[in-house]
Amino acid sequence: MEKFTADEKAAIAMESFTAINIAGLCRRHGVSVSNFYKWRDKFIESGKQGFYGSGVNNGYEKENEN
């Protein structure tokens, strides 16, 4: 079981955009720096939906086919 929910990961990733010290941010939330950077990169790449897995169909696939 994951220690952090998708919403928590997204919140930490967003908080990092204004944080001065990433190591301090990670310590405060109890997450390793390496995991944080994986989360942040995933968040930047695909937003919060990236934490829910690939089974989510948001309708954009059909929209882009037209």
Predicted model as a PDB file, atoms N, CA, C, CB and O in Angstrom, pLDDT in the B-factor column:
MODEL        1                                                                  
ATOM      1  N   MET A   1       0.843  -1.183   0.000  1.00 65.00           N  
ATOM      2  CA  MET A   1       0.000   0.000   0.000  1.00 65.00           C  
ATOM      3  C   MET A   1       0.890   1.250   0.000  1.00 65.00           C  
ATOM      4  CB  MET A   1      -0.960  -0.004   1.227  1.00 65.00           C  
ATOM      5  O   MET A   1       1.913   1.303   0.683  1.00 65.00           O  
ATOM      6  N   GLU A   2       0.484   2.230  -0.766  1.00 72.00           N  
ATOM      7  CA  GLU A   2       1.238   3.482  -0.869  1.00 72.00           C  
ATOM      8  C   GLU A   2       1.057   4.316   0.398  1.00 72.00           C  
ATOM      9  CB  GLU A   2       0.790   4.289  -2.110  1.00 72.00           C  
ATOM     10  O   GLU A   2      -0.023   4.345   0.990  1.00 72.00           O  
ATOM     11  N   LYS A   3       2.113   4.979   0.795  1.00 89.00           N  
ATOM     12  CA  LYS A   3       2.056   5.842   1.974  1.00 89.00           C  
ATOM     13  C   LYS A   3       1.346   7.158   1.643  1.00 89.00           C  
ATOM     14  CB  LYS A   3       3.476   6.119   2.508  1.00 89.00           C  
ATOM     15  O   LYS A   3       0.704   7.751   2.510  1.00 89.00           O  
ATOM     16  N   PHE A   4       1.460   7.612   0.395  1.00 93.00           N  
ATOM     17  CA  PHE A   4       0.898   8.886  -0.016  1.00 93.00           C  
ATOM     18  C   PHE A   4      -0.174   8.678  -1.077  1.00 93.00           C  
ATOM     19  CB  PHE A   4       1.996   9.813  -0.541  1.00 93.00           C  
ATOM     20  O   PHE A   4      -0.017   7.848  -1.972  1.00 93.00           O  
ATOM     21  N   THR A   5      -1.258   9.429  -0.974  1.00 93.00           N  
ATOM     22  CA  THR A   5      -2.309   9.379  -1.983  1.00 93.00           C  
ATOM     23  C   THR A   5      -1.880  10.214  -3.189  1.00 93.00           C  
ATOM     24  CB  THR A   5      -3.665   9.889  -1.406  1.00 93.00           C  
ATOM     25  O   THR A   5      -0.909  10.967  -3.119  1.00 93.00           O  
ATOM     26  N   ALA A   6      -2.604  10.075  -4.279  1.00 91.00           N  
ATOM     27  CA  ALA A   6      -2.332  10.869  -5.477  1.00 91.00           C  
ATOM     28  C   ALA A   6      -2.457  12.360  -5.162  1.00 91.00           C  
ATOM     29  CB  ALA A   6      -3.297  10.476  -6.623  1.00 91.00           C  
ATOM     30  O   ALA A   6      -1.649  13.165  -5.626  1.00 91.00           O  
ATOM     31  N   ASP A   7      -3.455  12.722  -4.383  1.00 92.00           N  
ATOM     32  CA  ASP A   7      -3.648  14.138  -4.028  1.00 92.00           C  
ATOM     33  C   ASP A   7      -2.488  14.666  -3.188  1.00 92.00           C  
ATOM     34  CB  ASP A   7      -4.968  14.322  -3.263  1.00 92.00           C  
ATOM     35  O   ASP A   7      -2.061  15.807  -3.365  1.00 92.00           O  
ATOM     36  N   GLU A   8      -1.983  13.844  -2.283  1.00 94.00           N  
ATOM     37  CA  GLU A   8      -0.841  14.264  -1.454  1.00 94.00           C  
ATOM     38  C   GLU A   8       0.414  14.436  -2.310  1.00 94.00           C  
ATOM     39  CB  GLU A   8      -0.579  13.234  -0.326  1.00 94.00           C  
ATOM     40  O   GLU A   8       1.156  15.403  -2.139  1.00 94.00           O  
ATOM     41  N   LYS A   9       0.647  13.512  -3.219  1.00 93.00           N  
ATOM     42  CA  LYS A   9       1.798  13.623  -4.106  1.00 93.00           C  
ATOM     43  C   LYS A   9       1.707  14.890  -4.957  1.00 93.00           C  
ATOM     44  CB  LYS A   9       1.900  12.384  -5.005  1.00 93.00           C  
ATOM     45  O   LYS A   9       2.692  15.607  -5.130  1.00 93.00           O  
ATOM     46  N   ALA A  10       0.518  15.150  -5.479  1.00 91.00           N  
ATOM     47  CA  ALA A  10       0.316  16.350  -6.297  1.00 91.00           C  
ATOM     48  C   ALA A  10       0.550  17.614  -5.469  1.00 91.00           C  
ATOM     49  CB  ALA A  10      -1.106  16.362  -6.897  1.00 91.00           C  
ATOM     50  O   ALA A  10       1.171  18.564  -5.946  1.00 91.00           O  
ATOM     51  N   ALA A  11       0.061  17.626  -4.252  1.00 94.00           N  
ATOM     52  CA  ALA A  11       0.235  18.798  -3.381  1.00 94.00           C  
ATOM     53  C   ALA A  11       1.705  19.044  -3.069  1.00 94.00           C  
ATOM     54  CB  ALA A  11      -0.550  18.616  -2.076  1.00 94.00           C  
ATOM     55  O   ALA A  11       2.155  20.189  -3.070  1.00 94.00           O  
ATOM     56  N   ILE A  12       2.447  17.993  -2.806  1.00 95.00           N  
ATOM     57  CA  ILE A  12       3.882  18.130  -2.518  1.00 95.00           C  
ATOM     58  C   ILE A  12       4.610  18.610  -3.766  1.00 95.00           C  
ATOM     59  CB  ILE A  12       4.483  16.781  -2.024  1.00 95.00           C  
ATOM     60  O   ILE A  12       5.479  19.479  -3.682  1.00 95.00           O  
ATOM     61  N   ALA A  13       4.264  18.053  -4.917  1.00 94.00           N  
ATOM     62  CA  ALA A  13       4.886  18.490  -6.176  1.00 94.00           C  
ATOM     63  C   ALA A  13       4.601  19.970  -6.427  1.00 94.00           C  
ATOM     64  CB  ALA A  13       4.371  17.639  -7.363  1.00 94.00           C  
ATOM     65  O   ALA A  13       5.502  20.711  -6.819  1.00 94.00           O  
ATOM     66  N   MET A  14       3.369  20.405  -6.207  1.00 93.00           N  
ATOM     67  CA  MET A  14       3.019  21.823  -6.416  1.00 93.00           C  
ATOM     68  C   MET A  14       3.728  22.720  -5.407  1.00 93.00           C  
ATOM     69  CB  MET A  14       1.495  22.024  -6.311  1.00 93.00           C  
ATOM     70  O   MET A  14       4.184  23.811  -5.750  1.00 93.00           O  
ATOM     71  N   GLU A  15       3.817  22.259  -4.170  1.00 95.00           N  
ATOM     72  CA  GLU A  15       4.503  23.042  -3.138  1.00 95.00           C  
ATOM     73  C   GLU A  15       5.969  23.273  -3.513  1.00 95.00           C  
ATOM     74  CB  GLU A  15       4.411  22.328  -1.772  1.00 95.00           C  
ATOM     75  O   GLU A  15       6.552  24.300  -3.166  1.00 95.00           O  
ATOM     76  N   SER A  16       6.547  22.324  -4.214  1.00 95.00           N  
ATOM     77  CA  SER A  16       7.968  22.436  -4.572  1.00 95.00           C  
ATOM     78  C   SER A  16       8.243  23.597  -5.518  1.00 95.00           C  
ATOM     79  CB  SER A  16       8.446  21.148  -5.207  1.00 95.00           C  
ATOM     80  O   SER A  16       9.374  24.078  -5.590  1.00 95.00           O  
ATOM     81  N   PHE A  17       7.232  24.050  -6.241  1.00 93.00           N  
ATOM     82  CA  PHE A  17       7.443  25.143  -7.195  1.00 93.00           C  
ATOM     83  C   PHE A  17       7.732  26.464  -6.496  1.00 93.00           C  
ATOM     84  CB  PHE A  17       6.228  25.296  -8.091  1.00 93.00           C  
ATOM     85  O   PHE A  17       8.258  27.390  -7.113  1.00 93.00           O  
ATOM     86  N   THR A  18       7.394  26.556  -5.222  1.00 93.00           N  
ATOM     87  CA  THR A  18       7.679  27.778  -4.463  1.00 93.00           C  
ATOM     88  C   THR A  18       8.668  27.539  -3.325  1.00 93.00           C  
ATOM     89  CB  THR A  18       6.390  28.353  -3.903  1.00 93.00           C  
ATOM     90  O   THR A  18       9.016  28.466  -2.593  1.00 93.00           O  
ATOM     91  N   ALA A  19       9.114  26.307  -3.180  1.00 90.00           N  
ATOM     92  CA  ALA A  19      10.046  25.966  -2.094  1.00 90.00           C  
ATOM     93  C   ALA A  19      11.461  26.426  -2.434  1.00 90.00           C  
ATOM     94  CB  ALA A  19      10.035  24.444  -1.825  1.00 90.00           C  
ATOM     95  O   ALA A  19      11.891  26.360  -3.585  1.00 90.00           O  
ATOM     96  N   ILE A  20      12.163  26.885  -1.428  1.00 93.00           N  
ATOM     97  CA  ILE A  20      13.557  27.294  -1.598  1.00 93.00           C  
ATOM     98  C   ILE A  20      14.478  26.108  -1.391  1.00 93.00           C  
ATOM     99  CB  ILE A  20      13.919  28.427  -0.624  1.00 93.00           C  
ATOM    100  O   ILE A  20      15.515  26.007  -2.046  1.00 93.00           O  
ATOM    101  N   ASN A  21      14.114  25.213  -0.493  1.00 96.00           N  
ATOM    102  CA  ASN A  21      14.969  24.095  -0.126  1.00 96.00           C  
ATOM    103  C   ASN A  21      14.199  22.781  -0.315  1.00 96.00           C  
ATOM    104  CB  ASN A  21      15.467  24.241   1.341  1.00 96.00           C  
ATOM    105  O   ASN A  21      13.336  22.440   0.494  1.00 96.00           O  
ATOM    106  N   ILE A  22      14.517  22.054  -1.383  1.00 96.00           N  
ATOM    107  CA  ILE A  22      13.818  20.800  -1.687  1.00 96.00           C  
ATOM    108  C   ILE A  22      14.085  19.740  -0.623  1.00 96.00           C  
ATOM    109  CB  ILE A  22      14.242  20.274  -3.063  1.00 96.00           C  
ATOM    110  O   ILE A  22      13.179  18.991  -0.259  1.00 96.00           O  
ATOM    111  N   ALA A  23      15.314  19.668  -0.121  1.00 96.00           N  
ATOM    112  CA  ALA A  23      15.632  18.687   0.916  1.00 96.00           C  
ATOM    113  C   ALA A  23      14.779  18.929   2.161  1.00 96.00           C  
ATOM    114  CB  ALA A  23      17.132  18.746   1.275  1.00 96.00           C  
ATOM    115  O   ALA A  23      14.290  17.979   2.773  1.00 96.00           O  
ATOM    116  N   GLY A  24      14.600  20.187   2.534  1.00 96.00           N  
ATOM    117  CA  GLY A  24      13.763  20.525   3.689  1.00 96.00           C  
ATOM    118  C   GLY A  24      12.306  20.172   3.448  1.00 96.00           C  
ATOM    119  O   GLY A  24      11.628  19.673   4.346  1.00 96.00           O  
ATOM    120  N   LEU A  25      11.826  20.424   2.250  1.00 97.00           N  
ATOM    121  CA  LEU A  25      10.458  20.071   1.877  1.00 97.00           C  
ATOM    122  C   LEU A  25      10.255  18.561   2.011  1.00 97.00           C  
ATOM    123  CB  LEU A  25      10.146  20.536   0.431  1.00 97.00           C  
ATOM    124  O   LEU A  25       9.253  18.108   2.566  1.00 97.00           O  
ATOM    125  N   CYS A  26      11.204  17.796   1.504  1.00 97.00           N  
ATOM    126  CA  CYS A  26      11.112  16.335   1.577  1.00 97.00           C  
ATOM    127  C   CYS A  26      11.139  15.850   3.022  1.00 97.00           C  
ATOM    128  CB  CYS A  26      12.255  15.689   0.790  1.00 97.00           C  
ATOM    129  O   CYS A  26      10.366  14.969   3.398  1.00 97.00           O  
ATOM    130  N   ARG A  27      12.016  16.417   3.822  1.00 97.00           N  
ATOM    131  CA  ARG A  27      12.108  16.045   5.241  1.00 97.00           C  
ATOM    132  C   ARG A  27      10.785  16.342   5.954  1.00 97.00           C  
ATOM    133  CB  ARG A  27      13.277  16.805   5.933  1.00 97.00           C  
ATOM    134  O   ARG A  27      10.287  15.521   6.724  1.00 97.00           O  
ATOM    135  N   ARG A  28      10.234  17.504   5.690  1.00 96.00           N  
ATOM    136  CA  ARG A  28       8.987  17.927   6.343  1.00 96.00           C  
ATOM    137  C   ARG A  28       7.838  16.969   6.022  1.00 96.00           C  
ATOM    138  CB  ARG A  28       8.615  19.356   5.909  1.00 96.00           C  
ATOM    139  O   ARG A  28       6.976  16.726   6.866  1.00 96.00           O  
ATOM    140  N   HIS A  29       7.827  16.431   4.812  1.00 96.00           N  
ATOM    141  CA  HIS A  29       6.737  15.538   4.395  1.00 96.00           C  
ATOM    142  C   HIS A  29       7.077  14.062   4.545  1.00 96.00           C  
ATOM    143  CB  HIS A  29       6.370  15.816   2.963  1.00 96.00           C  
ATOM    144  O   HIS A  29       6.228  13.201   4.315  1.00 96.00           O  
ATOM    145  N   GLY A  30       8.324  13.764   4.933  1.00 96.00           N  
ATOM    146  CA  GLY A  30       8.712  12.370   5.143  1.00 96.00           C  
ATOM    147  C   GLY A  30       8.848  11.579   3.853  1.00 96.00           C  
ATOM    148  O   GLY A  30       8.506  10.397   3.802  1.00 96.00           O  
ATOM    149  N   VAL A  31       9.343  12.226   2.821  1.00 96.00           N  
ATOM    150  CA  VAL A  31       9.534  11.558   1.534  1.00 96.00           C  
ATOM    151  C   VAL A  31      11.005  11.667   1.133  1.00 96.00           C  
ATOM    152  CB  VAL A  31       8.610  12.178   0.436  1.00 96.00           C  
ATOM    153  O   VAL A  31      11.653  12.676   1.409  1.00 96.00           O  
ATOM    154  N   SER A  32      11.528  10.633   0.484  1.00 96.00           N  
ATOM    155  CA  SER A  32      12.924  10.695   0.044  1.00 96.00           C  
ATOM    156  C   SER A  32      13.039  11.666  -1.135  1.00 96.00           C  
ATOM    157  CB  SER A  32      13.449   9.275  -0.354  1.00 96.00           C  
ATOM    158  O   SER A  32      12.091  11.868  -1.894  1.00 96.00           O  
ATOM    159  N   VAL A  33      14.209  12.249  -1.261  1.00 96.00           N  
ATOM    160  CA  VAL A  33      14.442  13.204  -2.342  1.00 96.00           C  
ATOM    161  C   VAL A  33      14.287  12.517  -3.700  1.00 96.00           C  
ATOM    162  CB  VAL A  33      15.848  13.836  -2.215  1.00 96.00           C  
ATOM    163  O   VAL A  33      13.729  13.101  -4.629  1.00 96.00           O  
ATOM    164  N   SER A  34      14.772  11.295  -3.819  1.00 96.00           N  
ATOM    165  CA  SER A  34      14.662  10.586  -5.103  1.00 96.00           C  
ATOM    166  C   SER A  34      13.202  10.316  -5.463  1.00 96.00           C  
ATOM    167  CB  SER A  34      15.442   9.261  -5.053  1.00 96.00           C  
ATOM    168  O   SER A  34      12.814  10.468  -6.621  1.00 96.00           O  
ATOM    169  N   ASN A  35      12.389   9.916  -4.482  1.00 95.00           N  
ATOM    170  CA  ASN A  35      10.964   9.724  -4.759  1.00 95.00           C  
ATOM    171  C   ASN A  35      10.298  11.041  -5.115  1.00 95.00           C  
ATOM    172  CB  ASN A  35      10.262   9.091  -3.556  1.00 95.00           C  
ATOM    173  O   ASN A  35       9.468  11.094  -6.023  1.00 95.00           O  
ATOM    174  N   PHE A  36      10.655  12.102  -4.408  1.00 96.00           N  
ATOM    175  CA  PHE A  36      10.075  13.406  -4.711  1.00 96.00           C  
ATOM    176  C   PHE A  36      10.309  13.783  -6.170  1.00 96.00           C  
ATOM    177  CB  PHE A  36      10.660  14.477  -3.790  1.00 96.00           C  
ATOM    178  O   PHE A  36       9.377  14.203  -6.856  1.00 96.00           O  
ATOM    179  N   TYR A  37      11.539  13.638  -6.651  1.00 96.00           N  
ATOM    180  CA  TYR A  37      11.836  14.031  -8.035  1.00 96.00           C  
ATOM    181  C   TYR A  37      11.092  13.156  -9.038  1.00 96.00           C  
ATOM    182  CB  TYR A  37      13.342  13.953  -8.297  1.00 96.00           C  
ATOM    183  O   TYR A  37      10.712  13.638 -10.106  1.00 96.00           O  
ATOM    184  N   LYS A  38      10.876  11.888  -8.719  1.00 95.00           N  
ATOM    185  CA  LYS A  38      10.065  11.025  -9.590  1.00 95.00           C  
ATOM    186  C   LYS A  38       8.634  11.549  -9.649  1.00 95.00           C  
ATOM    187  CB  LYS A  38      10.083   9.552  -9.085  1.00 95.00           C  
ATOM    188  O   LYS A  38       8.041  11.642 -10.724  1.00 95.00           O  
ATOM    189  N   TRP A  39       8.077  11.895  -8.470  1.00 92.00           N  
ATOM    190  CA  TRP A  39       6.720  12.434  -8.418  1.00 92.00           C  
ATOM    191  C   TRP A  39       6.609  13.742  -9.185  1.00 92.00           C  
ATOM    192  CB  TRP A  39       6.290  12.644  -6.974  1.00 92.00           C  
ATOM    193  O   TRP A  39       5.686  13.935  -9.977  1.00 92.00           O  
ATOM    194  N   ARG A  40       7.562  14.638  -8.942  1.00 93.00           N  
ATOM    195  CA  ARG A  40       7.513  15.946  -9.590  1.00 93.00           C  
ATOM    196  C   ARG A  40       7.599  15.810 -11.106  1.00 93.00           C  
ATOM    197  CB  ARG A  40       8.644  16.838  -9.076  1.00 93.00           C  
ATOM    198  O   ARG A  40       6.863  16.474 -11.836  1.00 93.00           O  
ATOM    199  N   ASP A  41       8.492  14.955 -11.573  1.00 92.00           N  
ATOM    200  CA  ASP A  41       8.621  14.758 -13.015  1.00 92.00           C  
ATOM    201  C   ASP A  41       7.340  14.184 -13.607  1.00 92.00           C  
ATOM    202  CB  ASP A  41       9.800  13.835 -13.323  1.00 92.00           C  
ATOM    203  O   ASP A  41       6.905  14.597 -14.682  1.00 92.00           O  
ATOM    204  N   LYS A  42       6.739  13.227 -12.900  1.00 90.00           N  
ATOM    205  CA  LYS A  42       5.483  12.638 -13.359  1.00 90.00           C  
ATOM    206  C   LYS A  42       4.367  13.685 -13.354  1.00 90.00           C  
ATOM    207  CB  LYS A  42       5.093  11.435 -12.471  1.00 90.00           C  
ATOM    208  O   LYS A  42       3.549  13.734 -14.272  1.00 90.00           O  
ATOM    209  N   PHE A  43       4.344  14.508 -12.331  1.00 89.00           N  
ATOM    210  CA  PHE A  43       3.334  15.557 -12.234  1.00 89.00           C  
ATOM    211  C   PHE A  43       3.474  16.555 -13.380  1.00 89.00           C  
ATOM    212  CB  PHE A  43       3.441  16.279 -10.888  1.00 89.00           C  
ATOM    213  O   PHE A  43       2.490  16.942 -14.010  1.00 89.00           O  
ATOM    214  N   ILE A  44       4.685  16.954 -13.631  1.00 87.00           N  
ATOM    215  CA  ILE A  44       4.924  17.902 -14.710  1.00 87.00           C  
ATOM    216  C   ILE A  44       4.542  17.288 -16.054  1.00 87.00           C  
ATOM    217  CB  ILE A  44       6.395  18.345 -14.721  1.00 87.00           C  
ATOM    218  O   ILE A  44       3.951  17.953 -16.904  1.00 87.00           O  
ATOM    219  N   GLU A  45       4.878  16.036 -16.234  1.00 84.00           N  
ATOM    220  CA  GLU A  45       4.603  15.361 -17.500  1.00 84.00           C  
ATOM    221  C   GLU A  45       3.116  15.163 -17.755  1.00 84.00           C  
ATOM    222  CB  GLU A  45       5.296  14.027 -17.529  1.00 84.00           C  
ATOM    223  O   GLU A  45       2.644  15.381 -18.871  1.00 84.00           O  
ATOM    224  N   SER A  46       2.389  14.760 -16.755  1.00 80.00           N  
ATOM    225  CA  SER A  46       0.996  14.409 -17.016  1.00 80.00           C  
ATOM    226  C   SER A  46      -0.003  14.946 -16.004  1.00 80.00           C  
ATOM    227  CB  SER A  46       0.869  12.945 -17.071  1.00 80.00           C  
ATOM    228  O   SER A  46      -1.173  14.563 -16.034  1.00 80.00           O  
ATOM    229  N   GLY A  47       0.426  15.809 -15.125  1.00 64.00           N  
ATOM    230  CA  GLY A  47      -0.493  16.345 -14.136  1.00 64.00           C  
ATOM    231  C   GLY A  47      -0.935  15.289 -13.145  1.00 64.00           C  
ATOM    232  O   GLY A  47      -0.360  14.202 -13.098  1.00 64.00           O  
ATOM    233  N   LYS A  48      -1.911  15.585 -12.380  1.00 65.00           N  
ATOM    234  CA  LYS A  48      -2.369  14.694 -11.325  1.00 65.00           C  
ATOM    235  C   LYS A  48      -2.860  13.354 -11.865  1.00 65.00           C  
ATOM    236  CB  LYS A  48      -3.467  15.358 -10.536  1.00 65.00           C  
ATOM    237  O   LYS A  48      -2.769  12.353 -11.155  1.00 65.00           O  
ATOM    238  N   GLN A  49      -3.373  13.295 -13.087  1.00 69.00           N  
ATOM    239  CA  GLN A  49      -3.866  12.040 -13.639  1.00 69.00           C  
ATOM    240  C   GLN A  49      -2.768  10.991 -13.714  1.00 69.00           C  
ATOM    241  CB  GLN A  49      -4.456  12.270 -15.017  1.00 69.00           C  
ATOM    242  O   GLN A  49      -3.070   9.797 -13.687  1.00 69.00           O  
ATOM    243  N   GLY A  50      -1.509  11.391 -13.807  1.00 65.00           N  
ATOM    244  CA  GLY A  50      -0.403  10.458 -13.861  1.00 65.00           C  
ATOM    245  C   GLY A  50      -0.301   9.574 -12.635  1.00 65.00           C  
ATOM    246  O   GLY A  50       0.266   8.484 -12.709  1.00 65.00           O  
ATOM    247  N   PHE A  51      -0.837  10.018 -11.511  1.00 70.00           N  
ATOM    248  CA  PHE A  51      -0.790   9.229 -10.280  1.00 70.00           C  
ATOM    249  C   PHE A  51      -1.917   8.205 -10.187  1.00 70.00           C  
ATOM    250  CB  PHE A  51      -0.845  10.145  -9.085  1.00 70.00           C  
ATOM    251  O   PHE A  51      -1.876   7.317  -9.335  1.00 70.00           O  
ATOM    252  N   TYR A  52      -2.916   8.320 -11.047  1.00 73.00           N  
ATOM    253  CA  TYR A  52      -4.043   7.397 -11.002  1.00 73.00           C  
ATOM    254  C   TYR A  52      -3.865   6.205 -11.927  1.00 73.00           C  
ATOM    255  CB  TYR A  52      -5.309   8.120 -11.355  1.00 73.00           C  
ATOM    256  O   TYR A  52      -4.700   5.301 -11.896  1.00 73.00           O  
ATOM    257  N   GLY A  53      -2.845   6.155 -12.730  1.00 66.00           N  
ATOM    258  CA  GLY A  53      -2.604   5.029 -13.630  1.00 66.00           C  
ATOM    259  C   GLY A  53      -3.102   5.310 -15.032  1.00 66.00           C  
ATOM    260  O   GLY A  53      -3.695   6.355 -15.298  1.00 66.00           O  
ATOM    261  N   SER A  54      -2.857   4.372 -15.919  1.00 58.00           N  
ATOM    262  CA  SER A  54      -3.164   4.586 -17.330  1.00 58.00           C  
ATOM    263  C   SER A  54      -4.580   4.158 -17.697  1.00 58.00           C  
ATOM    264  CB  SER A  54      -2.176   3.839 -18.187  1.00 58.00           C  
ATOM    265  O   SER A  54      -4.981   4.334 -18.848  1.00 58.00           O  
ATOM    266  N   GLY A  55      -5.343   3.610 -16.776  1.00 56.00           N  
ATOM    267  CA  GLY A  55      -6.686   3.142 -17.090  1.00 56.00           C  
ATOM    268  C   GLY A  55      -7.725   4.249 -17.169  1.00 56.00           C  
ATOM    269  O   GLY A  55      -8.886   3.969 -17.465  1.00 56.00           O  
ATOM    270  N   VAL A  56      -7.355   5.467 -16.920  1.00 52.00           N  
ATOM    271  CA  VAL A  56      -8.305   6.573 -16.909  1.00 52.00           C  
ATOM    272  C   VAL A  56      -8.509   7.076 -18.321  1.00 52.00           C  
ATOM    273  CB  VAL A  56      -7.821   7.712 -15.993  1.00 52.00           C  
ATOM    274  O   VAL A  56      -7.546   7.430 -19.000  1.00 52.00           O  
ATOM    275  N   ASN A  57      -9.754   7.113 -18.772  1.00 56.00           N  
ATOM    276  CA  ASN A  57     -10.079   7.659 -20.083  1.00 56.00           C  
ATOM    277  C   ASN A  57     -10.756   9.002 -19.860  1.00 56.00           C  
ATOM    278  CB  ASN A  57     -10.996   6.684 -20.909  1.00 56.00           C  
ATOM    279  O   ASN A  57     -11.871   9.069 -19.343  1.00 56.00           O  
ATOM    280  N   ASN A  58     -10.077  10.060 -20.251  1.00 54.00           N  
ATOM    281  CA  ASN A  58     -10.617  11.383 -20.003  1.00 54.00           C  
ATOM    282  C   ASN A  58     -11.314  11.982 -21.211  1.00 54.00           C  
ATOM    283  CB  ASN A  58      -9.529  12.292 -19.559  1.00 54.00           C  
ATOM    284  O   ASN A  58     -11.726  13.141 -21.164  1.00 54.00           O  
ATOM    285  N   GLY A  59     -11.461  11.215 -22.308  1.00 54.00           N  
ATOM    286  CA  GLY A  59     -12.184  11.697 -23.474  1.00 54.00           C  
ATOM    287  C   GLY A  59     -11.326  12.427 -24.486  1.00 54.00           C  
ATOM    288  O   GLY A  59     -11.794  12.704 -25.590  1.00 54.00           O  
ATOM    289  N   TYR A  60     -10.109  12.742 -24.156  1.00 53.00           N  
ATOM    290  CA  TYR A  60      -9.263  13.482 -25.083  1.00 53.00           C  
ATOM    291  C   TYR A  60      -8.853  12.643 -26.281  1.00 53.00           C  
ATOM    292  CB  TYR A  60      -8.035  13.987 -24.371  1.00 53.00           C  
ATOM    293  O   TYR A  60      -8.601  13.192 -27.353  1.00 53.00           O  
ATOM    294  N   GLU A  61      -8.779  11.328 -26.127  1.00 52.00           N  
ATOM    295  CA  GLU A  61      -8.372  10.479 -27.236  1.00 52.00           C  
ATOM    296  C   GLU A  61      -9.349  10.629 -28.409  1.00 52.00           C  
ATOM    297  CB  GLU A  61      -8.289   9.006 -26.783  1.00 52.00           C  
ATOM    298  O   GLU A  61      -8.928  10.800 -29.553  1.00 52.00           O  
ATOM    299  N   LYS A  62     -10.642  10.563 -28.122  1.00 50.00           N  
ATOM    300  CA  LYS A  62     -11.647  10.709 -29.180  1.00 50.00           C  
ATOM    301  C   LYS A  62     -11.617  12.111 -29.759  1.00 50.00           C  
ATOM    302  CB  LYS A  62     -13.050  10.391 -28.645  1.00 50.00           C  
ATOM    303  O   LYS A  62     -11.713  12.283 -30.974  1.00 50.00           O  
ATOM    304  N   GLU A  63     -11.486  13.108 -28.909  1.00 51.00           N  
ATOM    305  CA  GLU A  63     -11.471  14.489 -29.358  1.00 51.00           C  
ATOM    306  C   GLU A  63     -10.316  14.734 -30.318  1.00 51.00           C  
ATOM    307  CB  GLU A  63     -11.378  15.436 -28.167  1.00 51.00           C  
ATOM    308  O   GLU A  63     -10.474  15.448 -31.309  1.00 51.00           O  
ATOM    309  N   ASN A  64      -9.169  14.155 -30.036  1.00 50.00           N  
ATOM    310  CA  ASN A  64      -7.994  14.370 -30.873  1.00 50.00           C  
ATOM    311  C   ASN A  64      -8.052  13.602 -32.186  1.00 50.00           C  
ATOM    312  CB  ASN A  64      -6.756  13.980 -30.121  1.00 50.00           C  
ATOM    313  O   ASN A  64      -7.325  13.939 -33.120  1.00 50.00           O  
ATOM    314  N   GLU A  65      -8.902  12.574 -32.284  1.00 52.00           N  
ATOM    315  CA  GLU A  65      -9.024  11.807 -33.516  1.00 52.00           C  
ATOM    316  C   GLU A  65      -9.730  12.586 -34.600  1.00 52.00           C  
ATOM    317  CB  GLU A  65      -9.756  10.520 -33.259  1.00 52.00           C  
ATOM    318  O   GLU A  65      -9.502  12.328 -35.781  1.00 52.00           O  
ATOM    319  N   ASN A  66     -10.575  13.525 -34.241  1.00 52.00           N  
ATOM    320  CA  ASN A  66     -11.366  14.287 -35.231  1.00 52.00           C  
ATOM    321  C   ASN A  66     -10.581  15.346 -35.920  1.00 52.00           C  
ATOM    322  CB  ASN A  66     -12.544  14.918 -34.585  1.00 52.00           C  
ATOM    323  O   ASN A  66     -11.117  16.058 -36.770  1.00 52.00           O  
TER     324      ASN A  66                                                      
ENDMDL                                                                          
END                                                                             
